[in-house]
Amino acid sequence: MKNDFMNAVEFSHFLIKKHLDTDSILIDATAGNGKDTLFMAELTDQNTEILAFDIQKKAVKNTQKLLEKNNLQAQVKVIHDSHANLDKYINENQLSLVLFNLGYLPGGDKSIITKAQSTLEAVKKSLDFLKKYGIIILVIYKGHKGGLKEEKAIIDFVEALDYKKYNVLKYEFINQAAKPPEVIAIIKRA
């Protein structure tokens, strides 16, 4: 019998497909090697604006290369900046989707990690710019140094969100030996 449960990345992609609004801005807040950015670009056309952020030059370069290889570079603006500064690149109520893949750059320097302070700042700003029924998806990798601290800060923040304004979902495997990634999704209701 086949295992029908989706892993965290598969579930985040399922949510992206389900909530994609091409009449707005989509953000990959942690571009990394560009796989999620590419996934979004493949689902949209050139009328959709996609912004991909990363603080590492290597990640920006990897993302640009992947987009060029797939002839989708025109659809995405890759930005060498922290996701905490996303408000400098957008206007009010333009966001329909923001994706965070937290942790470190696969194949990169594992000492450079996302941190609770900048992640929470980016999430708060995303909430301010999110359209009604827009979604923020956080894939939280907690198996590295600093991962559990970032997860706790995020959980504490989202648990306090007003349920009349936001729905918050947590998706995770709970009986694994390692610390598998989990998904937090926030949908703006009002």
C-alpha positions in Angstrom: 0.0 0.0 0.0 1.3 3.4 -0.9 1.9 6.2 1.7 -0.5 8.9 0.7 0.7 11.5 3.2 2.6 14.4 1.7 5.9 15.6 3.1 6.2 19.2 4.1 7.4 20.5 0.7 4.7 18.5 -1.2 2.1 19.9 1.2 3.4 23.5 0.7 3.2 23.0 -3.1 -0.4 21.7 -2.7 -1.3 24.8 -0.8 0.4 27.0 -3.4 -1.7 25.4 -6.2 -4.9 25.6 -4.2 -4.5 29.3 -3.2 -2.7 30.7 -6.3 -4.0 34.1 -7.3 -2.3 35.3 -10.4 -3.7 38.8 -10.2 -1.3 39.9 -7.5 2.2 39.4 -6.1 3.7 36.1 -5.0 6.8 36.0 -2.8 9.3 33.3 -2.2 10.8 34.8 1.0 13.7 32.3 1.1 14.8 31.6 -2.5 17.5 29.1 -1.6 18.4 27.1 -4.7 15.3 28.4 -6.5 13.1 25.3 -6.6 10.1 26.9 -5.0 10.5 30.0 -7.1 10.6 27.9 -10.2 7.5 26.0 -9.1 5.6 29.3 -8.7 6.9 30.6 -12.1 5.8 27.4 -13.8 2.3 27.8 -12.5 1.8 31.4 -13.5 2.3 33.7 -16.6 4.2 36.9 -17.2 1.3 38.9 -15.8 2.0 37.6 -12.3 4.7 39.3 -10.4 7.0 37.0 -8.4 9.6 38.3 -6.0 12.3 35.9 -4.6 14.4 37.0 -1.7 17.6 35.7 -0.2 20.4 37.2 1.8 23.1 34.9 0.3 24.6 35.8 -3.1 25.0 32.1 -3.8 21.3 31.5 -3.4 20.4 34.5 -5.6 22.8 33.2 -8.3 21.5 29.6 -8.0 17.9 30.9 -8.3 18.7 33.1 -11.3 20.5 30.2 -13.1 17.6 27.8 -12.5 15.1 30.3 -13.9 17.3 31.0 -16.9 17.7 27.3 -17.6 13.9 27.0 -17.7 13.4 30.3 -19.6 11.4 31.8 -16.8 13.7 34.6 -15.6 11.4 37.3 -17.0 8.6 36.3 -14.6 10.7 36.7 -11.4 12.6 39.5 -9.7 15.3 37.9 -7.6 16.3 40.2 -4.8 19.5 40.0 -2.8 18.0 41.3 0.5 16.4 40.0 3.6 12.8 38.9 3.5 12.4 41.3 6.5 12.6 44.1 4.0 9.9 42.9 1.7 7.8 46.0 2.4 10.3 48.1 0.3 9.3 46.2 -2.8 5.5 46.0 -2.6 2.5 48.2 -2.1 -0.5 47.7 0.2 -2.8 44.7 -0.3 -0.9 43.2 -3.2 0.2 39.9 -1.8 -1.8 36.7 -2.4 0.9 34.2 -1.4 4.1 34.2 0.6 6.3 31.1 1.0 9.0 30.6 3.6 11.3 27.6 3.6 13.2 28.1 6.8 16.6 26.7 7.9 19.7 26.9 5.8 20.6 26.8 2.1 20.9 23.2 0.9 24.4 22.6 -0.3 25.5 25.9 1.3 27.0 27.1 4.6 24.9 25.5 7.3 26.0 28.2 9.8 23.9 30.8 7.8 20.4 30.1 8.9 17.0 31.9 9.0 16.4 33.5 12.4 13.3 34.1 14.4 13.6 37.9 14.5 13.9 38.5 10.8 11.4 35.8 10.0 8.8 37.2 12.3 9.4 40.7 11.0 8.8 39.4 7.5 5.6 37.4 8.5 4.2 40.5 10.3 4.8 42.7 7.2 3.4 40.0 5.0 0.2 40.0 7.1 0.0 43.8 6.6 0.2 43.5 2.8 -1.8 40.3 2.4 -5.1 40.4 0.4 -8.2 38.9 1.8 -7.9 35.1 1.5 -4.2 35.4 0.8 -1.9 32.8 2.4 1.4 32.7 4.1 3.1 29.3 4.1 6.0 28.5 6.4 8.0 25.3 6.0 9.9 25.0 9.2 13.0 22.9 9.4 13.9 22.4 13.0 16.6 19.8 13.0 19.5 22.2 12.9 21.0 24.5 15.5 18.6 27.4 16.0 15.7 25.6 14.3 13.7 24.8 17.4 14.1 28.3 18.7 12.8 29.8 15.4 9.9 27.3 15.4 8.9 28.2 19.0 8.9 31.9 18.2 6.7 31.3 15.1 4.3 29.0 16.9 3.9 31.5 19.8 3.2 34.3 17.3 0.7 32.5 15.2 -1.2 31.0 18.2 -1.9 34.6 19.2 -3.3 35.7 15.9 -7.0 36.8 16.1 -9.0 33.9 14.8 -11.6 36.3 13.5 -9.0 37.7 11.1 -6.8 34.6 10.4 -7.1 30.8 10.1 -3.9 29.1 11.1 -3.0 25.4 10.2 -0.2 23.3 11.5 0.8 20.2 9.4 3.5 17.8 10.7 4.5 14.2 11.3 4.6 13.5 15.0 6.0 10.0 15.3 9.3 10.4 13.4 12.7 9.7 14.9 14.3 12.8 13.5 12.7 16.3 13.6 10.9 16.4 10.3 9.9 19.8 8.9 6.4 21.1 9.5 4.1 23.5 7.7 2.3 26.4 9.2 -0.2 28.1 6.9 -2.0 31.4 7.7 -5.0 32.5 5.7 -6.3 36.0 6.0 -10.1 35.9 6.6 -10.9 39.6 6.8 
